[in-house]
Amino acid sequence: MSDNSKRNKHMTLDDRIEIQECLDHGMTFKSIAKRISKDPTTISKEVKKGFKLKPVSVSTFTADTSEQINSVCPQLLKAPFVCNGCKKRSTRCGFQKRLYQAKPAQLEYESTLSEAREGIPLNRDEFYEMDAIISDGIKKGQHIYHIMKSNDLAMSKSTVYRLLHKGYLSVSAIDLPRAVKFKTRNKRISQFIPKAAKVGRTYDDFVCYTDESDISSWVEMDTVIGEIGGKVLLTFDFTLCNFMFALLLDDKSSASVTKAISNLKDLLRKHDLSFGNMFPVILTDNGGEFANVAAIENDLNGEPETKLFFCDPYKSSQKPRVEKNHTMLRDIVPKGESFNDFTQETVNLILSHVNSVKRKSLNGKTPYEIFTFAYGEKLANLLGISQIPADEVIQSPRLLKK
């Protein structure tokens, strides 16, 4: 079984020893990659970069000359590009041999890594000399890349810009003809769900929990974006009957989701209903807006009442019902349309029409009919959903224009 914790990590000496032994046994890059939990391309690059040439010990001569033939072996033009697993490796062969060896490859990697992290040491005099060269060139209107190449400056272009913006040079960014035209990019700090919060709440945990508890229906939760940076919808889909309602949020943040769910819990409690009874199990994705797990799982007194689980990353197919219902919502509000002018009443109207569409999966019944049969009209009305007569259902943008 592959160890995903090793992905995106630097190779170790043990990994390289494993690669060498696998090459000696004639294994493919794909097989090797599976053994050490790396991508086959990574193995290919490592072998191409890490092989060493071995001197030819046997001279091969042509019929009429005594020149040694050291041309490339045709077998080395394709994977695995080395002679480790070649059957002729120990026999008479006039071709230059390529061998991948773990320890030399590891030493070369460590040397390269050390040099890359060493940086460019500059003493006081060298720094002032570099400053004079760059400043003089910029005052002449020269481009930074031109200055660097013309004077063989041993630093990157990004380093020069960094020194400029920090005020370490005699000139400043305002002296650059184009730099003043560009605005500083706004850095958005994306929210995420801490790894610790996912412990015991993964999709595999969800499957085990529903199987052990004999649970056949749950609530799938998601968000729908309108205009980027504007209002969003927090949607809930009861998988029992594909009944969906939504709460309008000011933005896609954990604080907005927490506030909306707390308000919903308070509303249900005021009508002698329990959020935990209505939403015993919730399945959602890895969006940072769901990071406050405690606020979702616990009641208003801080006691556990709901189980929250997260789908695997990039696996929206694990909550197919809410995703499918989103397509019906998009029939009325196409993707890219803003929600900024919406009120909660607008959202309730849209979802009332969506829930009044007869479904083949429900044997011609509507989600509203099945939901009210199971939970009663009182809960549906509290969630803002009402029944729309079949001949009055509008499943297009014309609903909002009307």
Buried (B, 14 or more C-beta within 10 A) or exposed (E): EEEEEBEEEEBEBEBBBBBBBBBBEEBBBEEBBBBBBBEBEBBBEBBBEBBEEEEBEEEBEEEEEEEEEEEEBEBBEEBBBBBBBBEEBEEEBBBBBBBBBBEBBBEEBEEEEEEEEEEEEEEEEEEEBBBEBBBBBBEEEBBBEEBBEEEEBEBEEEBBBEBBEEEEBBBBBEBBEEBEEEEEEEEEEEBEBEEEBBEEBBBEBBEEBBEEEEEEEBBBBBBBBBEEEBBBBBBBBBBBBBBBBBBBBEEBBBBBBBBBBBEBBEEBBEEEBBBBEBBBBBBBBBBBBBBBBEBBBBBEEEEEBBBBBBBEEEEEEBBEBBBBBBEBBEBBBEEEBEBEEBEEEBBBBBBBBBBBBEBEEBEEBBBBBBBBEEBEBEBBEBBBBBBBEEEEBBBEEEBBEE
